[in-house]
Amino acid sequence: MKRFTVFVCLALMLTLAVPASVLASTSIKMSYNGPPSDKDNAVHYFAVTFKKLVEEATGKDIEINLFPNSQLGNEEQRMEQVMSGPMINVASYGGLQTVFPEMFATNIPFLFDSYKAAHSFFDQSSFMDKARKTLRERTGIELLEVVEEGGFLAFTCNKPIHAPADFKGLKYRAMDASQVAMYEAFGASGTPIPWTEVYLALKTGVADGQMNPPTYIIMGSLYEVQKHITLANVQYSDQFLLMNGDFLSSLSPKLQAALKAAAHEANVKTRGFVESQVQDRVKFLESKGMTSYVPTAEEAAQFKKLGSPSYVNWLKDQIDPSWIDLAITDAKTANAAGAK
């Protein structure tokens, strides 16, 4: 009995001597859209990079399990999961729509003049400070990063699109009501069509065109059913890295700092990857038979003059207009900084 008691005491002493983090690492699920392909899906590139950086920085005290292709549910289901328990989710605007529609103020067409301006806005604007605080208070979700997912959106069609007047009479696939409003301002009609049905809609003439960054045009093989691409820099293509706030707060300050630092570093790397690939992706589309066009400064001004107000007018019925005013003001500051 004495030997057994000594053995138990020694075992207890050894256990107490080992850091708790070594005894039990924390594993957390991370869900996002798109295939598990670094080449074709920038969000997957981000997720893999984020996972690697977090596990290296924490000595695997935090392990991240990746679930691409929306394996854990659709956008709405995954938002519910990240609000209710330990979870990381990369959400689109569609995912945030029901819980934080104010974020749509950052998606006003032609809001940003450059990648640099968009980075400045999403990293350090007063709009984003207010958005992070409001989202946490309203939902319990912590917004860590705005992830660049594919460059700026471009128009595609089976006829050349050089200016808003070229849209007259066309039918365009829209992702949501805001895009319908923009297309109508250009003289086209907009019809909401799920991404999974876009290819067939374009092939059968249900829609004449759509808009997406080159990455998604390639991913969806839309070059097979579209002849022209207009690089009008319509909207900055991004998604949102979200984490359950209670889970984040439960971690030690050191682990919280490691997570946030890894998220930003992964985003910086993803931005570099995305932007280095844009021209190659356009060249790929051209090799598949598409013609590309970059609007002149005058044509770009026409797009902005018509497209931005139509979106803003639609959005004013959805959210407090003060959010829109703040986004526009901060974007002007970011554009000025980006031009230097």
SEMIKOL-38055 format. One record per residue (C-alpha): x, y, z. Coordinates in steps of 0.2 Angstrom, whole numbers, padded with zeros to 4 digits, always signed. Example, Ala and Ser with C-alpha at 12.3 -4.5 7.8 and 13.67 -1.06 7.14 Angstrom:
+0062-0022+0039+0068-0005+0036
REM end
This chain:
+0000+0000+0000+0014+0012+0004+0023+0008-0013+0006+0012-0021+0004+0029-0012+0022+0034-0017+0019+0029-0035+0003+0040-0035+0011+0055-0028+0026+0054-0040+0013+0053-0055+0004+0068-0048+0020+0078-0046+0025+0074-0064+0008+0079-0070+0008+0095-0061+0025+0099-0068+0019+0098-0086+0011+0113-0093-0008+0111-0095-0006+0116-0114+0004+0101-0117-0008+0089-0108-0023+0095-0118-0022+0105-0134-0037+0114-0141-0044+0108-0157-0056+0119-0167-0066+0117-0183-0064+0130-0197-0077+0130-0211-0077+0139-0228-0084+0139-0246-0075+0132-0261-0064+0117-0265-0048+0112-0256-0037+0119-0269-0023+0132-0266-0023+0136-0285-0041+0138-0288-0048+0144-0271-0039+0159-0262-0049+0156-0246-0042+0138-0245-0025+0146-0248-0029+0157-0233-0035+0143-0222-0020+0132-0225-0008+0146-0221-0018+0152-0206-0018+0134-0199+0000+0132-0202+0005+0149-0193-0007+0146-0178+0000+0128-0175+0018+0134-0177+0015+0149-0166+0006+0139-0152+0016+0123-0153+0000+0115-0158-0008+0120-0142-0022+0126-0154-0025+0114-0168-0037+0119-0183-0046+0106-0193-0051+0112-0210-0068+0109-0218-0069+0116-0236-0083+0115-0248-0096+0121-0235-0095+0103-0227-0102+0110-0211-0117+0118-0219-0123+0132-0229-0119+0151-0225-0134+0153-0213-0130+0136-0204-0112+0140-0202-0116+0158-0195-0127+0149-0182-0113+0137-0177-0100+0151-0175-0112+0161-0164-0117+0146-0153-0100+0137-0150-0081+0135-0153-0080+0138-0172-0070+0147-0185-0080+0152-0201-0075+0161-0216-0092+0170-0222-0097+0179-0237-0108+0194-0237-0122+0182-0239-0117+0174-0223-0117+0191-0214-0133+0197-0222-0145+0191-0208-0135+0196-0193-0125+0211-0199-0131+0219-0215-0121+0235-0211-0106+0227-0219-0114+0229-0236-0109+0247-0235-0091+0241-0239-0097+0233-0255-0103+0249-0264-0098+0247-0282-0082+0256-0287-0079+0261-0269-0060+0257-0269-0048+0263-0282-0035+0250-0279-0030+0235-0269-0019+0246-0258-0034+0257-0254-0045+0242-0249-0031+0235-0238-0030+0252-0229-0049+0253-0226-0051+0235-0220-0036+0235-0209-0037+0252-0200-0053+0262-0204-0065+0269-0191-0079+0260-0200-0070+0243-0197-0067+0247-0179-0086+0251-0176-0091+0235-0186-0080+0224-0176-0087+0231-0160-0105+0231-0165-0104+0213-0172-0097+0206-0156-0110+0215-0146-0124+0209-0157-0119+0191-0160-0104+0186-0149-0094+0184-0165-0076+0191-0166-0071+0197-0184-0053+0194-0186-0049+0198-0204-0057+0203-0220-0049+0190-0232-0045+0194-0250-0053+0180-0261-0050+0184-0279-0046+0202-0284-0059+0214-0290-0075+0209-0299-0077+0210-0318-0091+0209-0330-0093+0195-0342-0105+0194-0357-0107+0187-0375-0106+0205-0382-0092+0218-0378-0096+0229-0363-0086+0245-0363-0098+0257-0354-0115+0257-0345-0125+0260-0361-0119+0243-0368-0130+0234-0354-0146+0240-0362-0158+0226-0364-0147+0213-0357-0152+0200-0344-0138+0198-0330-0136+0186-0316-0137+0194-0299-0130+0188-0283-0143+0198-0273-0155+0213-0273-0141+0225-0273-0134+0219-0289-0151+0219-0297-0152+0238-0293-0135+0241-0301-0140+0232-0317-0156+0241-0318-0147+0258-0317-0136+0252-0332-0152+0248-0342-0151+0229-0340-0162+0217-0329-0155+0207-0315-0161+0190-0310-0154+0181-0294-0147+0164-0299-0137+0153-0287-0119+0150-0291-0122+0132-0294-0134+0136-0309-0124+0151-0317-0115+0140-0330-0132+0133-0336-0141+0149-0336-0127+0157-0347-0126+0143-0358-0145+0142-0361-0148+0161-0362-0157+0163-0346-0144+0176-0342-0133+0185-0354-0119+0189-0342-0113+0190-0324-0099+0197-0313-0086+0189-0303-0067+0190-0301-0056+0180-0314-0053+0166-0301-0072+0162-0300-0074+0163-0319-0061+0150-0321-0067+0139-0306-0084+0139-0314-0078+0136-0332-0088+0152-0337-0076+0155-0351-0084+0141-0360-0101+0151-0361-0095+0169-0361-0085+0178-0374-0080+0194-0366-0073+0200-0349-0073+0219-0344-0060+0223-0330-0070+0237-0322-0065+0234-0304-0083+0234-0299-0081+0228-0281-0067+0221-0270-0069+0203-0268-0068+0198-0250-0074+0186-0236-0074+0188-0217-0064+0177-0205-0075+0175-0190-0073+0166-0173-0084+0163-0158-0080+0177-0146-0082+0167-0130-0070+0154-0136-0057+0168-0141-0059+0176-0124-0057+0159-0115-0039+0158-0122-0024+0165-0113-0018+0182-0119-0003+0174-0127-0014+0162-0137-0026+0176-0142-0012+0187-0148-0005+0172-0158-0021+0169-0166-0024+0187-0171-0006+0189-0178-0007+0173-0188-0024+0178-0195-0016+0195-0201+0000+0187-0208-0010+0174-0217-0021+0187-0225-0006+0197-0230+0001+0182-0239-0016+0178-0247-0016+0196-0254+0001+0194-0261-0004+0177-0269-0021+0183-0276-0014+0199-0283+0001+0190-0291-0011+0179-0300-0024+0191-0307-0015+0195-0324-0010+0176-0326-0029+0172-0324-0034+0185-0336-0021+0178-0349-0028+0161-0346-0046+0167-0350-0039+0175-0366-0031+0158-0370-0048+0150-0369-0055+0163-0381-0061+0177-0371-0057+0195-0375-0053+0207-0361-0056+0225-0360-0051+0238-0347-0062+0254-0347-0055+0271-0350-0055+0283-0336-0071+0291-0344-0080+0275-0345-0075+0270-0327-0082+0287-0321-0099+0283-0330-0100+0266-0322-0097+0274-0305-0109+0288-0308-0123+0276-0311-0119+0261-0301-0114+0268-0284-0130+0278-0281-0142+0264-0286-0133+0253-0274-0133+0266-0260-0152+0270-0263-0156+0251-0261-0145+0250-0245-0153+0265-0237-0169+0255-0235-0159+0240-0227-0148+0249-0214-0145+0265-0204-0138+0277-0217-0124+0283-0205-0115+0267-0209-0115+0271-0227-0109+0289-0224-0095+0282-0213-0090+0269-0226-0089+0282-0240-0079+0294-0230-0066+0281-0224-0065+0275-0242-0061+0292-0248-0047+0293-0235-0041+0275-0240-0041+0280-0259-0031+0295-0256-0018+0285-0245-0017+0272-0259-0014+0285-0272+0003+0290-0264
REM end
